[in-house]
Amino acid sequence: MSIPRLRDYQGPALFSYGFRPFFLFGSIYAGAIILVWLPVFYGQLGLGTAFAPRDWHVHEMLFGYIAAVVAGFLLTAVPNWTGRLPLQGRPLIMLFSVWVAGRIAVSASAWLGWAPAAVIDGAFLVLLAAAAAREIVAGRKWDSLKVVAIISLLALANLAFHLEDHFTGLAEYSTRAGIAVVIVLIALIGGRIIPSFTRNWLAKRAPGRLPVPFGRFDAATIGLSAIVLALWVARPLNRTTGALLLACGCLHIVRLARWTGYRTFPDRLVLILHVAYAFVPAGFILSALSAFDLVLPSAGIHAWTSGAIGTMTLAVMSRATLGHTGRQLRASVATHIVYVSVVVAALARVGTVLEPDHAAPLLTVAASAWATAFLGFAAVYSAALCKARQS
């Protein structure tokens, strides 16, 4: 007998599946903290956190928002990988509450104390990795444990962030470590879903050249990228690191070209995945240029964070929400606005580094477009996330 997809669940639909609360409140949080960060950046608003203001912004994007989206994705993907029942109801509410408690603890850590805040905040990714590992082991899907390993590395980077900020005053190495882990995760998961979704769409509607499936070239690119990113974490401005970053950027461009994204323009749900991944090689190349003193390091960092991470998370959240709530896989006009906004935000944020004479207006554009994208996603998809699946 096949395993039922859901238990006999009678509670709120919001907690019937992992993607629902984490996608909704993660996107709200991502949009809201940028609106808070801008006046903090200009010295118009103070924070109650023990972190340096810049570190609060970085931490809450990396280990607050991104951790929520990773949780939503993983808690939805693992049942599909293993055939086991998803986390829902009280256990899901408890896990979500730990994430919320972490956000409160970090933002009130000046009062609470940095060590208790680190423990409360750090618990979320540890519990998420443990929950995913338990299901993967029970389902004997051993190959999927590499994702759990990546989440565990993200949890360690989070702990290192708290320690580095407290003892040195600014979290530099752990910031790069967190970014590196997420970029490897995007390279791994994106390398599976982008060619798969592209192939499925093209096979039905546009016969012709199809994406090259995941193979040795992809595995080698991811492996080399992980090694080079580790070097970047330790020595970001080293010339050897720069040369290797440039080589990785070229490999990711080749990888992206093999997925035939240029043929997916009519379907924005597929196209946006290719656009998001394009920021991965952009980040490698800009980081390489910074190692040769041609641009500031933050150009590559924001290509990865605002560009690759921001756009990819919205692409995955919108597609997963439509698919798992029984709605048609079609990008509405509002979804188009969300996609355009996040790309504009990414380009404007990188532009503040490349065009310092226009940094102030570009930063305002970036923050406004980012908030529009993520709060817009929450507004557009809130009904789907809070209501039962359509039959």
Summary of the structure (lengths in Angstrom):
residues: 391
radius of gyration: 20.1
end to end distance: 21.8
largest distance: 65.5
contacts: 1394
relative contact order: 0.11
helix: 79%
strand: 0%
